[in-house]
């Protein structure tokens, strides 16, 4: 696991979170920026599918130990280093699980 890098200005963090919000919005995913007093800004991403609102997460942006920026899950696991890649991964992780009946008519490579 990578250690947190140098501190970053809130404006730099917000700029990166805004870039991610733009990517997610283009894919139809709602987001909301949170800037709690005394804590780092974070982005709340929520699955837009009906009945899937619980599939949501707060995303963090911060530099790595080497100074390169990454998007992070709140449990300190890196997601990706670009907003485009992070958005794709977030959507894949926060989608509803397919049930066996969903897969009954799918080809093996689509399951």
N, CA, C and O atoms as a GROMACS GRO file, in nm:
protein
  444
    1UNK      N    1   0.084  -0.116   0.000
    1UNK     CA    2   0.000   0.000   0.000
    1UNK      C    3   0.089   0.123   0.000
    1UNK      O    4   0.189   0.129   0.072
    2UNK      N    5   0.053   0.220  -0.079
    2UNK     CA    6   0.134   0.341  -0.091
    2UNK      C    7   0.103   0.436   0.024
    2UNK      O    8  -0.012   0.454   0.063
    3UNK      N    9   0.207   0.495   0.076
    3UNK     CA   10   0.190   0.593   0.183
    3UNK      C   11   0.143   0.725   0.123
    3UNK      O   12   0.174   0.756   0.008
    4UNK      N   13   0.069   0.802   0.201
    4UNK     CA   14   0.029   0.934   0.152
    4UNK      C   15   0.151   1.017   0.119
    4UNK      O   16   0.255   1.009   0.184
    5UNK      N   17   0.136   1.096   0.017
    5UNK     CA   18   0.245   1.181  -0.027
    5UNK      C   19   0.242   1.315   0.044
    5UNK      O   20   0.185   1.330   0.152
    6UNK      N   21   0.304   1.412  -0.019
    6UNK     CA   22   0.307   1.546   0.040
    6UNK      C   23   0.166   1.603   0.051
    6UNK      O   24   0.075   1.565  -0.023
    7UNK      N   25   0.150   1.696   0.148
    7UNK     CA   26   0.019   1.757   0.161
    7UNK      C   27  -0.013   1.834   0.034
    7UNK      O   28   0.075   1.882  -0.037
    8UNK      N   29  -0.142   1.844   0.011
    8UNK     CA   30  -0.188   1.915  -0.108
    8UNK      C   31  -0.285   2.025  -0.065
    8UNK      O   32  -0.357   2.011   0.034
    9UNK      N   33  -0.285   2.131  -0.140
    9UNK     CA   34  -0.378   2.240  -0.112
    9UNK      C   35  -0.521   2.194  -0.145
    9UNK      O   36  -0.542   2.123  -0.243
   10UNK      N   37  -0.617   2.235  -0.063
   10UNK     CA   38  -0.756   2.198  -0.090
   10UNK      C   39  -0.800   2.234  -0.233
   10UNK      O   40  -0.876   2.159  -0.294
   11UNK      N   41  -0.754   2.346  -0.285
   11UNK     CA   42  -0.792   2.385  -0.422
   11UNK      C   43  -0.742   2.283  -0.525
   11UNK      O   44  -0.812   2.256  -0.622
   12UNK      N   45  -0.622   2.228  -0.504
   12UNK     CA   46  -0.570   2.125  -0.596
   12UNK      C   47  -0.653   1.997  -0.587
   12UNK      O   48  -0.682   1.934  -0.688
   13UNK      N   49  -0.690   1.960  -0.465
   13UNK     CA   50  -0.772   1.841  -0.446
   13UNK      C   51  -0.908   1.860  -0.513
   13UNK      O   52  -0.955   1.772  -0.585
   14UNK      N   53  -0.970   1.975  -0.490
   14UNK     CA   54  -1.101   2.004  -0.548
   14UNK      C   55  -1.094   2.003  -0.700
   14UNK      O   56  -1.186   1.953  -0.764
   15UNK      N   57  -0.988   2.057  -0.758
   15UNK     CA   58  -0.975   2.056  -0.904
   15UNK      C   59  -0.973   1.914  -0.959
   15UNK      O   60  -1.035   1.886  -1.061
   16UNK      N   61  -0.904   1.826  -0.892
   16UNK     CA   62  -0.899   1.685  -0.936
   16UNK      C   63  -1.032   1.614  -0.914
   16UNK      O   64  -1.074   1.535  -0.998
   17UNK      N   65  -1.098   1.642  -0.804
   17UNK     CA   66  -1.229   1.584  -0.779
   17UNK      C   67  -1.332   1.637  -0.878
   17UNK      O   68  -1.421   1.564  -0.920
   18UNK      N   69  -1.321   1.764  -0.915
   18UNK     CA   70  -1.410   1.821  -1.016
   18UNK      C   71  -1.391   1.751  -1.151
   18UNK      O   72  -1.488   1.727  -1.223
   19UNK      N   73  -1.266   1.719  -1.185
   19UNK     CA   74  -1.239   1.647  -1.310
   19UNK      C   75  -1.305   1.510  -1.308
   19UNK      O   76  -1.362   1.466  -1.408
   20UNK      N   77  -1.298   1.442  -1.194
   20UNK     CA   78  -1.363   1.312  -1.180
   20UNK      C   79  -1.515   1.327  -1.186
   20UNK      O   80  -1.582   1.246  -1.249
   21UNK      N   81  -1.569   1.428  -1.121
   21UNK     CA   82  -1.713   1.453  -1.124
   21UNK      C   83  -1.761   1.475  -1.267
   21UNK      O   84  -1.868   1.428  -1.305
   22UNK      N   85  -1.683   1.546  -1.346
   22UNK     CA   86  -1.718   1.570  -1.486
   22UNK      C   87  -1.723   1.439  -1.564
   22UNK      O   88  -1.815   1.417  -1.643
   23UNK      N   89  -1.625   1.352  -1.543
   23UNK     CA   90  -1.622   1.222  -1.611
   23UNK      C   91  -1.741   1.137  -1.570
   23UNK      O   92  -1.807   1.076  -1.655
   24UNK      N   93  -1.770   1.132  -1.440
   24UNK     CA   94  -1.883   1.053  -1.392
   24UNK      C   95  -2.016   1.109  -1.443
   24UNK      O   96  -2.105   1.032  -1.480
   25UNK      N   97  -2.030   1.240  -1.444
   25UNK     CA   98  -2.153   1.303  -1.493
   25UNK      C   99  -2.176   1.271  -1.640
   25UNK      O  100  -2.290   1.248  -1.682
   26UNK      N  101  -2.069   1.268  -1.718
   26UNK     CA  102  -2.081   1.235  -1.861
   26UNK      C  103  -2.133   1.092  -1.880
   26UNK      O  104  -2.189   1.060  -1.984
   27UNK      N  105  -2.113   1.008  -1.779
   27UNK     CA  106  -2.160   0.869  -1.784
   27UNK      C  107  -2.293   0.851  -1.711
   27UNK      O  108  -2.341   0.739  -1.693
   28UNK      N  109  -2.353   0.964  -1.668
   28UNK     CA  110  -2.484   0.959  -1.604
   28UNK      C  111  -2.483   0.934  -1.455
   28UNK      O  112  -2.587   0.903  -1.397
   29UNK      N  113  -2.368   0.947  -1.392
   29UNK     CA  114  -2.358   0.921  -1.248
   29UNK      C  115  -2.360   1.052  -1.171
   29UNK      O  116  -2.282   1.143  -1.200
   30UNK      N  117  -2.450   1.063  -1.071
   30UNK     CA  118  -2.453   1.184  -0.989
   30UNK      C  119  -2.337   1.185  -0.888
   30UNK      O  120  -2.297   1.082  -0.836
   31UNK      N  121  -2.288   1.303  -0.863
   31UNK     CA  122  -2.181   1.321  -0.765
   31UNK      C  123  -2.211   1.445  -0.683
   31UNK      O  124  -2.291   1.530  -0.722
   32UNK      N  125  -2.145   1.453  -0.569
   32UNK     CA  126  -2.154   1.573  -0.487
   32UNK      C  127  -2.022   1.592  -0.415
   32UNK      O  128  -1.970   1.500  -0.352
   33UNK      N  129  -1.968   1.711  -0.426
   33UNK     CA  130  -1.843   1.745  -0.360
   33UNK      C  131  -1.871   1.779  -0.214
   33UNK      O  132  -1.962   1.856  -0.184
   34UNK      N  133  -1.794   1.720  -0.124
   34UNK     CA  134  -1.804   1.749   0.019
   34UNK      C  135  -1.674   1.815   0.063
   34UNK      O  136  -1.565   1.765   0.034
   35UNK      N  137  -1.688   1.926   0.132
   35UNK     CA  138  -1.571   1.997   0.185
   35UNK      C  139  -1.592   2.021   0.335
   35UNK      O  140  -1.612   2.134   0.378
   36UNK      N  141  -1.588   1.913   0.414
   36UNK     CA  142  -1.612   1.927   0.557
   36UNK      C  143  -1.501   2.007   0.626
   36UNK      O  144  -1.384   1.994   0.592
   37UNK      N  145  -1.541   2.088   0.720
   37UNK     CA  146  -1.445   2.170   0.794
   37UNK      C  147  -1.342   2.080   0.865
   37UNK      O  148  -1.378   1.987   0.936
   38UNK      N  149  -1.215   2.110   0.844
   38UNK     CA  150  -1.108   2.038   0.910
   38UNK      C  151  -1.072   1.904   0.848
   38UNK      O  152  -0.987   1.833   0.900
   39UNK      N  153  -1.136   1.869   0.735
   39UNK     CA  154  -1.107   1.743   0.668
   39UNK      C  155  -1.082   1.768   0.521
   39UNK      O  156  -1.117   1.874   0.468
   40UNK      N  157  -1.021   1.672   0.455
   40UNK     CA  158  -0.992   1.687   0.313
   40UNK      C  159  -1.121   1.679   0.231
   40UNK      O  160  -1.213   1.605   0.267
   41UNK      N  161  -1.128   1.755   0.122
   41UNK     CA  162  -1.244   1.743   0.033
   41UNK      C  163  -1.255   1.601  -0.022
   41UNK      O  164  -1.155   1.531  -0.038
   42UNK      N  165  -1.378   1.561  -0.051
   42UNK     CA  166  -1.401   1.429  -0.109
   42UNK      C  167  -1.524   1.436  -0.198
   42UNK      O  168  -1.607   1.526  -0.186
   43UNK      N  169  -1.533   1.340  -0.287
   43UNK     CA  170  -1.643   1.337  -0.383
   43UNK      C  171  -1.730   1.215  -0.355
   43UNK      O  172  -1.680   1.103  -0.346
   44UNK      N  173  -1.859   1.238  -0.342
   44UNK     CA  174  -1.952   1.128  -0.322
   44UNK      C  175  -2.008   1.090  -0.459
   44UNK      O  176  -2.072   1.172  -0.526
   45UNK      N  177  -1.985   0.966  -0.501
   45UNK     CA  178  -2.036   0.914  -0.628
   45UNK      C  179  -2.145   0.814  -0.596
   45UNK      O  180  -2.130   0.730  -0.507
   46UNK      N  181  -2.258   0.823  -0.669
   46UNK     CA  182  -2.372   0.736  -0.641
   46UNK      C  183  -2.422   0.669  -0.767
   46UNK      O  184  -2.434   0.732  -0.872
   47UNK      N  185  -2.452   0.541  -0.756
   47UNK     CA  186  -2.508   0.466  -0.867
   47UNK      C  187  -2.646   0.523  -0.898
   47UNK      O  188  -2.728   0.534  -0.807
   48UNK      N  189  -2.674   0.559  -1.025
   48UNK     CA  190  -2.802   0.621  -1.058
   48UNK      C  191  -2.916   0.522  -1.084
   48UNK      O  192  -3.030   0.565  -1.103
   49UNK      N  193  -2.888   0.393  -1.086
   49UNK     CA  194  -2.992   0.296  -1.117
   49UNK      C  195  -3.097   0.294  -1.007
   49UNK      O  196  -3.064   0.307  -0.889
   50UNK      N  197  -3.225   0.278  -1.045
   50UNK     CA  198  -3.330   0.270  -0.944
   50UNK      C  199  -3.302   0.156  -0.846
   50UNK      O  200  -3.269   0.044  -0.886
   51UNK      N  201  -3.315   0.186  -0.719
   51UNK     CA  202  -3.293   0.085  -0.616
   51UNK      C  203  -3.146   0.059  -0.585
   51UNK      O  204  -3.116  -0.029  -0.504
   52UNK      N  205  -3.055   0.134  -0.646
   52UNK     CA  206  -2.911   0.109  -0.625
   52UNK      C  207  -2.842   0.226  -0.556
   52UNK      O  208  -2.719   0.236  -0.561
   53UNK      N  209  -2.917   0.314  -0.494
   53UNK     CA  210  -2.857   0.433  -0.430
   53UNK      C  211  -2.758   0.396  -0.321
   53UNK      O  212  -2.666   0.473  -0.292
   54UNK      N  213  -2.775   0.279  -0.260
   54UNK     CA  214  -2.680   0.237  -0.155
   54UNK      C  215  -2.543   0.206  -0.213
   54UNK      O  216  -2.444   0.201  -0.140
   55UNK      N  217  -2.536   0.187  -0.344
   55UNK     CA  218  -2.407   0.161  -0.409
   55UNK      C  219  -2.341   0.296  -0.438
   55UNK      O  220  -2.346   0.348  -0.549
   56UNK      N  221  -2.281   0.349  -0.335
   56UNK     CA  222  -2.218   0.480  -0.344
   56UNK      C  223  -2.091   0.478  -0.259
   56UNK      O  224  -2.072   0.392  -0.174
   57UNK      N  225  -2.006   0.575  -0.285
   57UNK     CA  226  -1.882   0.580  -0.208
   57UNK      C  227  -1.823   0.721  -0.215
   57UNK      O  228  -1.849   0.797  -0.308
   58UNK      N  229  -1.744   0.753  -0.114
   58UNK     CA  230  -1.668   0.877  -0.113
   58UNK      C  231  -1.531   0.850  -0.176
   58UNK      O  232  -1.465   0.752  -0.141
   59UNK      N  233  -1.491   0.936  -0.266
   59UNK     CA  234  -1.363   0.922  -0.336
   59UNK      C  235  -1.273   1.037  -0.294
   59UNK      O  236  -1.318   1.150  -0.278
   60UNK      N  237  -1.147   1.006  -0.276
   60UNK     CA  238  -1.047   1.103  -0.232
   60UNK      C  239  -0.945   1.122  -0.344
   60UNK      O  240  -0.918   1.028  -0.420
   61UNK      N  241  -0.889   1.239  -0.354
   61UNK     CA  242  -0.777   1.264  -0.445
   61UNK      C  243  -0.662   1.318  -0.362
   61UNK      O  244  -0.678   1.410  -0.282
   62UNK      N  245  -0.545   1.259  -0.382
   62UNK     CA  246  -0.427   1.307  -0.309
   62UNK      C  247  -0.302   1.257  -0.380
   62UNK      O  248  -0.306   1.160  -0.455
   63UNK      N  249  -0.191   1.326  -0.356
   63UNK     CA  250  -0.066   1.280  -0.416
   63UNK      C  251  -0.010   1.158  -0.344
   63UNK      O  252  -0.029   1.141  -0.223
   64UNK      N  253   0.058   1.076  -0.420
   64UNK     CA  254   0.129   0.960  -0.368
   64UNK      C  255   0.260   1.006  -0.304
   64UNK      O  256   0.294   1.124  -0.309
   65UNK      N  257   0.334   0.913  -0.246
   65UNK     CA  258   0.463   0.945  -0.185
   65UNK      C  259   0.560   1.005  -0.287
   65UNK      O  260   0.644   1.087  -0.252
   66UNK      N  261   0.547   0.964  -0.414
   66UNK     CA  262   0.636   1.018  -0.518
   66UNK      C  263   0.584   1.149  -0.578
   66UNK      O  264   0.647   1.205  -0.667
   67UNK      N  265   0.469   1.198  -0.527
   67UNK     CA  266   0.414   1.325  -0.573
   67UNK      C  267   0.314   1.312  -0.687
   67UNK      O  268   0.252   1.412  -0.724
   68UNK      N  269   0.297   1.193  -0.743
   68UNK     CA  270   0.198   1.175  -0.850
   68UNK      C  271   0.059   1.164  -0.789
   68UNK      O  272   0.041   1.103  -0.683
   69UNK      N  273  -0.037   1.222  -0.855
   69UNK     CA  274  -0.174   1.224  -0.804
   69UNK      C  275  -0.247   1.095  -0.836
   69UNK      O  276  -0.226   1.034  -0.941
   70UNK      N  277  -0.332   1.054  -0.743
   70UNK     CA  278  -0.418   0.937  -0.761
   70UNK      C  279  -0.553   0.963  -0.697
   70UNK      O  280  -0.569   1.048  -0.610
   71UNK      N  281  -0.649   0.887  -0.745
   71UNK     CA  282  -0.780   0.882  -0.680
   71UNK      C  283  -0.778   0.759  -0.590
   71UNK      O  284  -0.720   0.656  -0.624
   72UNK      N  285  -0.843   0.772  -0.474
   72UNK     CA  286  -0.836   0.667  -0.371
   72UNK      C  287  -0.975   0.634  -0.318
   72UNK      O  288  -1.062   0.720  -0.308
   73UNK      N  289  -0.993   0.506  -0.285
   73UNK     CA  290  -1.110   0.464  -0.208
   73UNK      C  291  -1.087   0.511  -0.065
   73UNK      O  292  -0.973   0.535  -0.026
   74UNK      N  293  -1.191   0.526   0.014
   74UNK     CA  294  -1.173   0.574   0.152
   74UNK      C  295  -1.098   0.476   0.241
   74UNK      O  296  -1.052   0.515   0.348
   75UNK      N  297  -1.084   0.352   0.201
   75UNK     CA  298  -1.009   0.254   0.281
   75UNK      C  299  -0.862   0.251   0.240
   75UNK      O  300  -0.792   0.153   0.266
   76UNK      N  301  -0.816   0.358   0.176
   76UNK     CA  302  -0.675   0.379   0.142
   76UNK      C  303  -0.622   0.285   0.034
   76UNK      O  304  -0.505   0.248   0.033
   77UNK      N  305  -0.710   0.248  -0.057
   77UNK     CA  306  -0.673   0.166  -0.173
   77UNK      C  307  -0.678   0.256  -0.296
   77UNK      O  308  -0.779   0.322  -0.320
   78UNK      N  309  -0.570   0.260  -0.375
   78UNK     CA  310  -0.573   0.347  -0.493
   78UNK      C  311  -0.671   0.296  -0.598
   78UNK      O  312  -0.692   0.176  -0.613
   79UNK      N  313  -0.732   0.390  -0.669
   79UNK     CA  314  -0.824   0.357  -0.778
   79UNK      C  315  -0.751   0.370  -0.911
   79UNK      O  316  -0.738   0.273  -0.986
   80UNK      N  317  -0.703   0.490  -0.940
   80UNK     CA  318  -0.637   0.518  -1.067
   80UNK      C  319  -0.569   0.653  -1.060
   80UNK      O  320  -0.590   0.730  -0.965
   81UNK      N  321  -0.488   0.682  -1.161
   81UNK     CA  322  -0.419   0.811  -1.161
   81UNK      C  323  -0.479   0.912  -1.258
   81UNK      O  324  -0.432   1.026  -1.265
   82UNK      N  325  -0.583   0.873  -1.334
   82UNK     CA  326  -0.652   0.970  -1.420
   82UNK      C  327  -0.801   0.966  -1.390
   82UNK      O  328  -0.853   0.864  -1.344
   83UNK      N  329  -0.868   1.078  -1.416
   83UNK     CA  330  -1.012   1.086  -1.390
   83UNK      C  331  -1.089   0.989  -1.481
   83UNK      O  332  -1.187   0.930  -1.437
   84UNK      N  333  -1.047   0.974  -1.604
   84UNK     CA  334  -1.116   0.885  -1.698
   84UNK      C  335  -1.110   0.741  -1.649
   84UNK      O  336  -1.212   0.672  -1.644
   85UNK      N  337  -0.992   0.695  -1.612
   85UNK     CA  338  -0.975   0.557  -1.564
   85UNK      C  339  -1.047   0.538  -1.431
   85UNK      O  340  -1.112   0.435  -1.410
   86UNK      N  341  -1.035   0.635  -1.342
   86UNK     CA  342  -1.102   0.624  -1.212
   86UNK      C  343  -1.253   0.613  -1.229
   86UNK      O  344  -1.317   0.532  -1.162
   87UNK      N  345  -1.311   0.694  -1.318
   87UNK     CA  346  -1.455   0.689  -1.341
   87UNK      C  347  -1.498   0.550  -1.389
   87UNK      O  348  -1.598   0.497  -1.342
   88UNK      N  349  -1.423   0.493  -1.481
   88UNK     CA  350  -1.457   0.360  -1.533
   88UNK      C  351  -1.451   0.254  -1.422
   88UNK      O  352  -1.537   0.166  -1.415
   89UNK      N  353  -1.352   0.263  -1.337
   89UNK     CA  354  -1.337   0.166  -1.228
   89UNK      C  355  -1.447   0.185  -1.124
   89UNK      O  356  -1.504   0.088  -1.076
   90UNK      N  357  -1.476   0.308  -1.089
   90UNK     CA  358  -1.580   0.337  -0.990
   90UNK      C  359  -1.714   0.281  -1.037
   90UNK      O  360  -1.787   0.219  -0.959
   91UNK      N  361  -1.746   0.303  -1.162
   91UNK     CA  362  -1.872   0.253  -1.217
   91UNK      C  363  -1.875   0.100  -1.216
   91UNK      O  364  -1.978   0.040  -1.186
   92UNK      N  365  -1.764   0.040  -1.248
   92UNK     CA  366  -1.759  -0.108  -1.248
   92UNK      C  367  -1.775  -0.163  -1.106
   92UNK      O  368  -1.846  -0.262  -1.086
   93UNK      N  369  -1.712  -0.100  -1.009
   93UNK     CA  370  -1.717  -0.149  -0.871
   93UNK      C  371  -1.853  -0.122  -0.806
   93UNK      O  372  -1.902  -0.205  -0.729
   94UNK      N  373  -1.914  -0.010  -0.836
   94UNK     CA  374  -2.039   0.028  -0.769
   94UNK      C  375  -2.164  -0.011  -0.848
   94UNK      O  376  -2.271   0.047  -0.827
   95UNK      N  377  -2.152  -0.107  -0.936
   95UNK     CA  378  -2.272  -0.154  -1.007
   95UNK      C  379  -2.334  -0.269  -0.928
   95UNK      O  380  -2.265  -0.337  -0.851
   96UNK      N  381  -2.464  -0.291  -0.946
   96UNK     CA  382  -2.527  -0.404  -0.877
   96UNK      C  383  -2.468  -0.536  -0.927
   96UNK      O  384  -2.432  -0.550  -1.044
   97UNK      N  385  -2.459  -0.631  -0.836
   97UNK     CA  386  -2.410  -0.764  -0.873
   97UNK      C  387  -2.514  -0.830  -0.962
   97UNK      O  388  -2.634  -0.814  -0.940
   98UNK      N  389  -2.468  -0.902  -1.060
   98UNK     CA  390  -2.560  -0.976  -1.146
   98UNK      C  391  -2.603  -1.102  -1.073
   98UNK      O  392  -2.523  -1.168  -1.006
   99UNK      N  393  -2.729  -1.135  -1.086
   99UNK     CA  394  -2.778  -1.256  -1.023
   99UNK      C  395  -2.765  -1.372  -1.120
   99UNK      O  396  -2.740  -1.352  -1.239
  100UNK      N  397  -2.784  -1.492  -1.070
  100UNK     CA  398  -2.776  -1.611  -1.155
  100UNK      C  399  -2.880  -1.602  -1.265
  100UNK      O  400  -2.852  -1.640  -1.379
  101UNK      N  401  -3.001  -1.552  -1.234
  101UNK     CA  402  -3.105  -1.541  -1.338
  101UNK      C  403  -3.066  -1.438  -1.443
  101UNK      O  404  -3.104  -1.453  -1.559
  102UNK      N  405  -2.993  -1.333  -1.405
  102UNK     CA  406  -2.945  -1.236  -1.503
  102UNK      C  407  -2.850  -1.302  -1.602
  102UNK      O  408  -2.846  -1.266  -1.719
  103UNK      N  409  -2.773  -1.399  -1.554
  103UNK     CA  410  -2.672  -1.463  -1.636
  103UNK      C  411  -2.724  -1.584  -1.713
  103UNK      O  412  -2.653  -1.640  -1.796
  104UNK      N  413  -2.848  -1.626  -1.687
  104UNK     CA  414  -2.899  -1.749  -1.745
  104UNK      C  415  -2.899  -1.746  -1.897
  104UNK      O  416  -2.877  -1.849  -1.961
  105UNK      N  417  -2.923  -1.629  -1.955
  105UNK     CA  418  -2.930  -1.621  -2.100
  105UNK      C  419  -2.810  -1.549  -2.161
  105UNK      O  420  -2.808  -1.521  -2.281
  106UNK      N  421  -2.712  -1.521  -2.080
  106UNK     CA  422  -2.593  -1.450  -2.129
  106UNK      C  423  -2.490  -1.551  -2.180
  106UNK      O  424  -2.481  -1.664  -2.130
  107UNK      N  425  -2.417  -1.509  -2.277
  107UNK     CA  426  -2.306  -1.590  -2.323
  107UNK      C  427  -2.197  -1.588  -2.215
  107UNK      O  428  -2.189  -1.491  -2.141
  108UNK      N  429  -2.115  -1.690  -2.204
  108UNK     CA  430  -2.014  -1.694  -2.097
  108UNK      C  431  -1.924  -1.572  -2.093
  108UNK      O  432  -1.881  -1.531  -1.985
  109UNK      N  433  -1.894  -1.512  -2.207
  109UNK     CA  434  -1.805  -1.397  -2.206
  109UNK      C  435  -1.877  -1.268  -2.167
  109UNK      O  436  -1.813  -1.164  -2.153
  110UNK      N  437  -2.010  -1.273  -2.149
  110UNK     CA  438  -2.087  -1.155  -2.107
  110UNK      C  439  -2.123  -1.161  -1.959
  110UNK      O  440  -2.168  -1.060  -1.904
  111UNK      N  441  -2.106  -1.272  -1.895
  111UNK     CA  442  -2.146  -1.286  -1.755
  111UNK      C  443  -2.055  -1.211  -1.664
  111UNK      O  444  -2.074  -1.212  -1.542
   0.00000   0.00000   0.00000
